[in-house]
Amino acid sequence: MASSFHWSRYLLILGMSGSLLGCIMDSRQSEVSAWMAREKSQAVPNIQPLREPLVFQPVAYDRGSAEDPFAFEKLARVFQSGQVRGDTRLIDQHRNRRKEPLEAYPLDAIKMVGFMQKAGKPTALVLVENHLYQVVAGNYIGQNYGLIRNISETQMKLQEVVQDATGEWIEQSTVLELQE
């Protein structure tokens, strides 16, 4: 009997504490709700009006008497003549020199991943098939005879020799950006 009286006293104290705690929490909740309502009523939105959209004026393309660069007839004339126009010296100088290892890879397989100064010369770090190479201006990379002209912290500038649609060998500038 004494133990049941003992437990009932604990339950009574626990019940009273819970009720008192509920009253305290309820008053705190109402204070927070009142503060939120007051702040919400005082808040002023700061929305900037949108600018009017720019007016787009389409312009008609008139090529006049210019020849269509994609005309089949233009390409057919070149191929039927059987001659390759243009300066073959561009390609001849590359065919007669010893190839460098990075010329075996297409340019899109080569990634510039770093930059450093080595003996005062800007040096790029390039990654090809999980191998890291150091290149400087004057090296060749890529399958289009890409001569490295300039190296900066963010890019490499190349001069490639490619064949255009008519079979002419032309020089083309290419940039290889730093990949992070």
C-alpha angles and dihedrals in degrees: 000000000000092000092051089051088049093053094045090054090054091048091049092050091046092050093049091048091051092050092048091048090050091054092049093048091047092055091047090049092053091050091053092046091050091049092049092050091049093049092046092053092050096047114107117197115229105208118164115217115249119253118247111262117256115258112246115215111192115218121211114236112231113178091182112195094341116128117250107254090213097049114135090216092062093054093041091056091055096047094044092053087061093216128116110224126207137052110320089185087080092064098032094063090054096046092055098052130081113266121239120228096251092057089076091071129071113247093245089061091056119083127190104222104166151007134216142159112246117185088341093304122115108246127190124210112219128188121214122170092339092309121116119219133185116223133181135190108292096038121116124231135171132031095277096070091263110192113198106232103172138007124200133169092269107031151010121230116214135188110213130186112222138165117245126214093276094052097256119141109233136172116245129189116227132182125210109201126211110262115214 
